Amino acid sequence: MSGPETASAAGAVPAVAAVAAPDRIPVMVPWLGEEEAEAAADAVLSGWVAQGPRVAEFERAFAERVGAEHGIAVSSCTTALHLALIALELGPGDEVVVPSLSFIATANVVRYVGARPVFADVEEATGNLTAATVDAVRTPRTKAVLAVHQGGVPADVHALRAACADWGLALVEDAACGIGATVGGKSVGHGALLAAWSFHPRKVITTGEGGMLTTDDAEWARRLRRLREHGMNVSAAERHASGKPIVESYLEVGYNYRMTDIQAAVGLVQLGKLDEIVTRRRALAARYTELLAEVPGLTPVRDPGYGQGNFQSYWVLPAEGFPVGRDELLAALAAAGVSARRGIMASHLEPAYAGHGSAPLPVTERISRDSLILPLFHTMTEAQQDRVVAVLREQAGG
């Protein structure tokens, strides 16, 4: 599918080819078309649809894009995070500092390995952990920090890495939403000990489902590839390519966390579109921010001073005295045919973590309670944005 022209340097939103769209404005639509369909069909017709040569190609291309030595494709970002914590040999008695302000998988993977997630607060401007919020909850049992690039807003990983190095802690980056975001001009995940990525349909690029781990450590990469395939010493693709009988061995307890070649074929096309997608999302976000400047009491998400986001999500935080609450705003948008979403969840308030205990998390609870995510997708039109903002303006009393 041919895409729109890229945004101008001034941040103007380019024209988009007319598309027959439903009256309801969705919160997110993946940008998929004929190229992805043809790539998937080619994989199907090749006769090799399981993890194979296209997965290996996607791993190499993705790792190169984010500036890592190795990519390990897996079935989801959740499984990528699980494997990352296994690589760090975390287990019972260990603590891992995580943000509560994140999809619940961030905390759950710590429990998968028998360790304890310790919830830290975030800064209001970015929704991310800082060295100070981590320091407030770390203990002698803390072994690692799991930092999230929330909603595509990069965390200050340079500060976090320096602090973790001083404390002797491993830093894992949950970059589920982070592809295309940068810190200091370099990709999120560049130089990371371990970074995990998502290709869920709500993310900037998608393979339907799927994930990736990136690292610069060759030995970890070899082990992680074994672990995603039941702990086998030689992959099924390698056995097939050899043309000789090979009896595999199972070196340790592993998992079925593989990506298929069909998914990887789609991922390669999507990766090739990444720059265009991010440029478009940033232009749409800039226009939202310009329009919302006229709506009193709403603070939109913005780039931090140390990097640029990809605007995987565009959220706004109403002021404490805003005329209506977040849920009323969502209801008003829904009545006007606009699909919006509550802001990022607070995992420590979910039933799965009842009785878990945490330090006070006032910023997390404020953002989770009051923020909402507005529609933003590649083919969004100016008229659709205007409809969204008109509802917010009306609810603000403007």
ChimeraX attribute file (.defattr): number of C-alpha atoms within 10 A of each C-alpha:
attribute: neighborCount
match mode: 1-to-1
recipient: residues
	/A:1	10
	/A:2	8
	/A:3	15
	/A:4	16
	/A:5	14
	/A:6	18
	/A:7	18
	/A:8	12
	/A:9	8
	/A:10	8
	/A:11	16
	/A:12	15
	/A:13	23
	/A:14	16
	/A:15	14
	/A:16	14
	/A:17	12
	/A:18	8
	/A:19	9
	/A:20	6
	/A:21	10
	/A:22	8
	/A:23	10
	/A:24	13
	/A:25	23
	/A:26	18
	/A:27	18
	/A:28	21
	/A:29	17
	/A:30	18
	/A:31	18
	/A:32	16
	/A:33	13
	/A:34	10
	/A:35	15
	/A:36	21
	/A:37	15
	/A:38	14
	/A:39	20
	/A:40	21
	/A:41	14
	/A:42	16
	/A:43	21
	/A:44	15
	/A:45	10
	/A:46	10
	/A:47	8
	/A:48	16
	/A:49	21
	/A:50	19
	/A:51	21
	/A:52	21
	/A:53	19
	/A:54	23
	/A:55	26
	/A:56	17
	/A:57	15
	/A:58	24
	/A:59	23
	/A:60	17
	/A:61	18
	/A:62	25
	/A:63	21
	/A:64	15
	/A:65	16
	/A:66	21
	/A:67	19
	/A:68	23
	/A:69	17
	/A:70	21
	/A:71	27
	/A:72	25
	/A:73	31
	/A:74	30
	/A:75	21
	/A:76	25
	/A:77	27
	/A:78	24
	/A:79	25
	/A:80	30
	/A:81	29
	/A:82	20
	/A:83	27
	/A:84	24
	/A:85	22
	/A:86	17
	/A:87	16
	/A:88	14
	/A:89	11
	/A:90	19
	/A:91	18
	/A:92	11
	/A:93	11
	/A:94	18
	/A:95	23
	/A:96	27
	/A:97	27
	/A:98	27
	/A:99	31
	/A:100	29
	/A:101	29
	/A:102	25
	/A:103	16
	/A:104	19
	/A:105	15
	/A:106	24
	/A:107	24
	/A:108	20
	/A:109	22
	/A:110	26
	/A:111	17
	/A:112	14
	/A:113	17
	/A:114	15
	/A:115	20
	/A:116	24
	/A:117	26
	/A:118	24
	/A:119	27
	/A:120	27
	/A:121	27
	/A:122	25
	/A:123	14
	/A:124	15
	/A:125	16
	/A:126	21
	/A:127	25
	/A:128	25
	/A:129	28
	/A:130	21
	/A:131	17
	/A:132	15
	/A:133	18
	/A:134	24
	/A:135	14
	/A:136	11
	/A:137	16
	/A:138	20
	/A:139	13
	/A:140	8
	/A:141	11
	/A:142	21
	/A:143	23
	/A:144	23
	/A:145	25
	/A:146	23
	/A:147	26
	/A:148	29
	/A:149	26
	/A:150	26
	/A:151	26
	/A:152	27
	/A:153	31
	/A:154	31
	/A:155	28
	/A:156	22
	/A:157	27
	/A:158	15
	/A:159	13
	/A:160	19
	/A:161	20
	/A:162	13
	/A:163	18
	/A:164	20
	/A:165	12
	/A:166	9
	/A:167	15
	/A:168	12
	/A:169	16
	/A:170	19
	/A:171	24
	/A:172	25
	/A:173	26
	/A:174	27
	/A:175	28
	/A:176	29
	/A:177	29
	/A:178	30
	/A:179	28
	/A:180	25
	/A:181	26
	/A:182	22
	/A:183	21
	/A:184	13
	/A:185	10
	/A:186	15
	/A:187	20
	/A:188	30
	/A:189	30
	/A:190	22
	/A:191	19
	/A:192	20
	/A:193	17
	/A:194	29
	/A:195	29
	/A:196	32
	/A:197	27
	/A:198	30
	/A:199	24
	/A:200	19
	/A:201	16
	/A:202	18
	/A:203	23
	/A:204	30
	/A:205	28
	/A:206	24
	/A:207	27
	/A:208	17
	/A:209	16
	/A:210	26
	/A:211	26
	/A:212	27
	/A:213	32
	/A:214	31
	/A:215	24
	/A:216	18
	/A:217	13
	/A:218	11
	/A:219	10
	/A:220	17
	/A:221	20
	/A:222	13
	/A:223	18
	/A:224	23
	/A:225	24
	/A:226	22
	/A:227	24
	/A:228	23
	/A:229	21
	/A:230	19
	/A:231	21
	/A:232	20
	/A:233	18
	/A:234	16
	/A:235	18
	/A:236	15
	/A:237	14
	/A:238	12
	/A:239	14
	/A:240	12
	/A:241	11
	/A:242	9
	/A:243	8
	/A:244	8
	/A:245	8
	/A:246	12
	/A:247	8
	/A:248	13
	/A:249	11
	/A:250	14
	/A:251	13
	/A:252	13
	/A:253	11
	/A:254	18
	/A:255	15
	/A:256	14
	/A:257	21
	/A:258	23
	/A:259	25
	/A:260	22
	/A:261	26
	/A:262	24
	/A:263	26
	/A:264	29
	/A:265	27
	/A:266	25
	/A:267	27
	/A:268	22
	/A:269	22
	/A:270	23
	/A:271	20
	/A:272	14
	/A:273	14
	/A:274	16
	/A:275	14
	/A:276	16
	/A:277	24
	/A:278	22
	/A:279	22
	/A:280	29
	/A:281	26
	/A:282	22
	/A:283	22
	/A:284	27
	/A:285	25
	/A:286	18
	/A:287	18
	/A:288	20
	/A:289	19
	/A:290	11
	/A:291	15
	/A:292	19
	/A:293	13
	/A:294	12
	/A:295	19
	/A:296	15
	/A:297	18
	/A:298	21
	/A:299	17
	/A:300	19
	/A:301	22
	/A:302	18
	/A:303	16
	/A:304	15
	/A:305	9
	/A:306	14
	/A:307	18
	/A:308	22
	/A:309	29
	/A:310	26
	/A:311	31
	/A:312	27
	/A:313	28
	/A:314	25
	/A:315	26
	/A:316	21
	/A:317	23
	/A:318	22
	/A:319	14
	/A:320	12
	/A:321	8
	/A:322	15
	/A:323	14
	/A:324	14
	/A:325	17
	/A:326	20
	/A:327	15
	/A:328	12
	/A:329	22
	/A:330	21
	/A:331	15
	/A:332	17
	/A:333	23
	/A:334	16
	/A:335	12
	/A:336	16
	/A:337	16
	/A:338	23
	/A:339	19
	/A:340	22
	/A:341	18
	/A:342	18
	/A:343	23
	/A:344	25
	/A:345	19
	/A:346	21
	/A:347	24
	/A:348	26
	/A:349	16
	/A:350	11
	/A:351	9
	/A:352	11
	/A:353	14
	/A:354	10
	/A:355	9
	/A:356	13
	/A:357	11
	/A:358	16
	/A:359	11
	/A:360	11
	/A:361	18
	/A:362	12
	/A:363	16
	/A:364	26
	/A:365	20
	/A:366	14
	/A:367	25
	/A:368	23
	/A:369	18
	/A:370	19
	/A:371	25
	/A:372	24
	/A:373	21
	/A:374	25
	/A:375	21
	/A:376	27
	/A:377	23
	/A:378	21
	/A:379	22
	/A:380	23
	/A:381	18
	/A:382	16
	/A:383	9
	/A:384	17
	/A:385	20
	/A:386	14
	/A:387	16
	/A:388	21
	/A:389	19
	/A:390	18
	/A:391	19
	/A:392	20
	/A:393	18
	/A:394	11
	/A:395	18
	/A:396	17
	/A:397	11
	/A:398	11
